[in-house]
Amino acid sequence: MDSVNYAIEGGVATISMNDGRANIMNAKLLKALTAAFARAEGDKAAVLLRSDLPSVYSAGFDLNVFAEGGPEGALEMVKAGGELIHAMLVFPRPIVAAASGHIFPMGLFTILAADYRIGADTDYYWRLNEVEIGIVPPLYAFKLLEARLSRSWFHRALTTGDKFSPKQALEAGVFDELVPEGECTERARATAVRLAAHPVKAFEGIKRRLKSGLAADISAVIATEQTLSRYESLFQSG
């Protein structure tokens, strides 16, 4: 079974995650997502990004890689995450993210990198739990979170590791709107179709002006922070 599936209809490419577990974002899944966005760009399609799993959007980075993969494995995975976020920020057409299940950090970053974000108003939570498990998020995550979340939520989510509801996600800036359970995917698809109907050059130009600075910042920190020497030092320091 492929962990990332791609289907296109009516000018909208649906990129769906389903690893059969919890959409754990190891290097393989992250690279598959990046490849799917490259395919959508070649197809000149808008994108609907979603999970096929009923109760989880993504469990985030694969913690086993941090525990057992050594610096090389951790570097490959975290760098693949940054490259996916950069690819989404420079993607020329609309990206709409739809979430109706639990969201952990790297999954959250993909939602924040989208152009429009829709959540189901149901019983799940999102959290940035790195502080609880002893991990400092990559700098590209800080750049993305600071650009999207309100200032108070930016600090609160990172420093507490608490669980937050979909309504709090709307308040924080994670989502642009909440819809009833069962309507999330269709609402997201309809939004992608609507946004894709705008003149392409206008949308691309506006998106570039909105996000080119953030994309450049993230590209720069990937180059300087995601290095083997840095990851070796992190593992040596325990």
FENHU-V224192 format. One record per residue. N is the residue number from 1. RES is the residue in one small letter. NEAR is the number of other ideal C-beta (glycine too) atoms within 8 Angstrom. Layout:
# FENHU-V224192
((N,RES,NEAR) (N,RES,NEAR))
This chain:
# FENHU-V224192
((1,m,5) (2,d,5) (3,s,11) (4,v,13) (5,n,9) (6,y,11) (7,a,7) (8,i,10) (9,e,6) (10,g,4) (11,g,9) (12,v,14) (13,a,14) (14,t,13) (15,i,15) (16,s,11) (17,m,15) (18,n,12) (19,d,10) (20,g,5) (21,r,6) (22,a,9) (23,n,16) (24,i,12) (25,m,14) (26,n,10) (27,a,10) (28,k,7) (29,l,14) (30,l,15) (31,k,10) (32,a,11) (33,l,13) (34,t,12) (35,a,9) (36,a,12) (37,f,14) (38,a,9) (39,r,10) (40,a,16) (41,e,11) (42,g,6) (43,d,8) (44,k,7) (45,a,12) (46,a,15) (47,v,16) (48,l,14) (49,l,10) (50,r,15) (51,s,13) (52,d,7) (53,l,11) (54,p,5) (55,s,6) (56,v,13) (57,y,14) (58,s,15) (59,a,11) (60,g,10) (61,f,13) (62,d,9) (63,l,7) (64,n,7) (65,v,13) (66,f,10) (67,a,6) (68,e,7) (69,g,10) (70,g,7) (71,p,10) (72,e,9) (73,g,11) (74,a,14) (75,l,12) (76,e,9) (77,m,16) (78,v,11) (79,k,10) (80,a,12) (81,g,15) (82,g,14) (83,e,11) (84,l,15) (85,i,14) (86,h,13) (87,a,11) (88,m,12) (89,l,11) (90,v,10) (91,f,11) (92,p,8) (93,r,14) (94,p,12) (95,i,13) (96,v,18) (97,a,13) (98,a,13) (99,a,16) (100,s,13) (101,g,11) (102,h,11) (103,i,16) (104,f,12) (105,p,13) (106,m,12) (107,g,15) (108,l,13) (109,f,13) (110,t,15) (111,i,14) (112,l,13) (113,a,11) (114,a,12) (115,d,7) (116,y,12) (117,r,12) (118,i,17) (119,g,16) (120,a,15) (121,d,9) (122,t,7) (123,d,2) (124,y,12) (125,y,8) (126,w,12) (127,r,12) (128,l,11) (129,n,9) (130,e,12) (131,v,10) (132,e,6) (133,i,7) (134,g,5) (135,i,6) (136,v,3) (137,p,10) (138,p,11) (139,l,8) (140,y,14) (141,a,10) (142,f,10) (143,k,12) (144,l,14) (145,l,14) (146,e,8) (147,a,7) (148,r,8) (149,l,12) (150,s,8) (151,r,6) (152,s,6) (153,w,11) (154,f,11) (155,h,8) (156,r,9) (157,a,14) (158,l,12) (159,t,7) (160,t,7) (161,g,9) (162,d,7) (163,k,6) (164,f,10) (165,s,7) (166,p,13) (167,k,8) (168,q,8) (169,a,14) (170,l,12) (171,e,8) (172,a,11) (173,g,8) (174,v,14) (175,f,13) (176,d,6) (177,e,8) (178,l,11) (179,v,10) (180,p,6) (181,e,8) (182,g,5) (183,e,9) (184,c,15) (185,t,10) (186,e,7) (187,r,12) (188,a,14) (189,r,12) (190,a,8) (191,t,11) (192,a,15) (193,v,12) (194,r,7) (195,l,13) (196,a,12) (197,a,5) (198,h,8) (199,p,5) (200,v,9) (201,k,6) (202,a,8) (203,f,13) (204,e,10) (205,g,8) (206,i,8) (207,k,10) (208,r,9) (209,r,7) (210,l,6) (211,k,10) (212,s,9) (213,g,6) (214,l,11) (215,a,11) (216,a,8) (217,d,9) (218,i,15) (219,s,9) (220,a,8) (221,v,14) (222,i,13) (223,a,7) (224,t,7) (225,e,10) (226,q,13) (227,t,8) (228,l,8) (229,s,6) (230,r,9) (231,y,13) (232,e,9) (233,s,8) (234,l,9) (235,f,10) (236,q,6) (237,s,5) (238,g,3))
